[in-house]
Amino acid sequence: MGVLRRWAAVVAVLVAAVTGCAPWPGGAADESGIRRAVAARGDLVRGLLGGVPLASRAYRVLDVRHEGARRATVDAELTYVLDGYDRAPATVRRRLDLVEHDGRWRVTADRPAEGQPAQLWDQGQVRAVRGTHSLVLGVGHPPALLGEVAAAADLAVPAVAAAWPGAAWREKVVVLVPGSLDAMAALLGEGTAAYRGVAAVTTGRTGGGAADRVVVNPEAYRDLGAFGRAFVLTHETVHVATRADTSAATPLWLSEGLADKIAYRGTGRTAAEAAPELGRAMRAGNVPAALPPDADFTSGGDPAAVARAYEGAWLACELIADRWGEERLADFYRAVGVSGARRAFRDVLATTPEEFTRAWQGRLRQEFSSAPSR
């Protein structure tokens, strides 16, 4: 988890075959009427998506349940593509309520399926601002704010592209700016406590990166200065750029550490400036016994402990770049995603996790020279 932000013509919606349905009182006539109503839903939501470059939007009906002769509920899979931004369709699960009147079915509600997160258009009128390298979609915010986010994202994308060449991404980023922290949590399908104080996160499938979204917490973002906003958007853009090279085998110390390393690139920030919590711990004699485990990056925990995890991860990636080189860091990252950290340490860096951990601890003592040795 990290730290920030991001459809014009709507095409006809196609509905696939219905499966798992109970017998329909009206037979095939009812089926075709419900299918036409669901298909028409794409036109009905167009008003909520003004200015959004939507290349396609299609429902695939998964199940139909009748509630009497004139009411039905449809479970559907919705796929959509943001034109010029998504390399493959985004897919979400939806539940639609329909009623029949005078022989015609119409959709009365379209909401997330049970246990599924909300979509931005569920929260109100979507406003779109397009930058050179970004698309920012917001609800409840003035165009000026969305424009500021787009400007910051437009600087982040080329900076990340320069630091991570050859990545399988479009060198564009989509940022969602919901109206509040609660709205952000609804988009991510979790409680607000998980994101309080977090400026932004990036969503997407590891190993794919087809439809990544940077989701901004507007409340935390407002509290950041210019440097903080730029840092957060660059950090999250790194996650978009590296998604295809990231897998379940990639530890958070590596993915978050790399994102921070690239976000700090060229800023001149020292360890004392960028890692104050880790410095305090080191000076108190609390030298980390191991690289930060994934659990330490959980935002719902102790904020100081979370900060130390990010700071230690950043310095681990700096150590790899300084000792083995920037290209070898990229090779190591990609190898970890394929074969895991232990094998990548051996094959790419000719070392072991244990030896690297000792070297990292030495780097921490060097950076925070007043820290005692053990």
Secondary structure, DSSP 8 states (H G I E B T S, - for coil): -------------------S----TTTHHHHHHHHHHHHHHHHHGGGGSTT--EEEEEEEEEEEEESSSSEEEEEEEEEEEETTT-SS-EEEEEEEEEEEETTEEEEEEEEE-TT----GGGGS--EEEE-SSEEEEESS--HHHHHHHHHHHHHHHHHHHHHSTT-SS-S-EEEEE-SSHHHHHHHHTS-GGGTTT--EEEE--TTT-TT-EEEE-HHHHHT--HHHHHHHHHHHHHHHHHGGG--TTS-HHHHHHHHHHHHHTTS---HHHH-HHHHHHHHTT---SSS--GGGG-TTS-HHHHHHHHHHHHHHHHHHHHHH-HHHHHHHHHHHHHH-HHHHHHHHHSS-HHHHHHHHHHHHHHHTTTS---
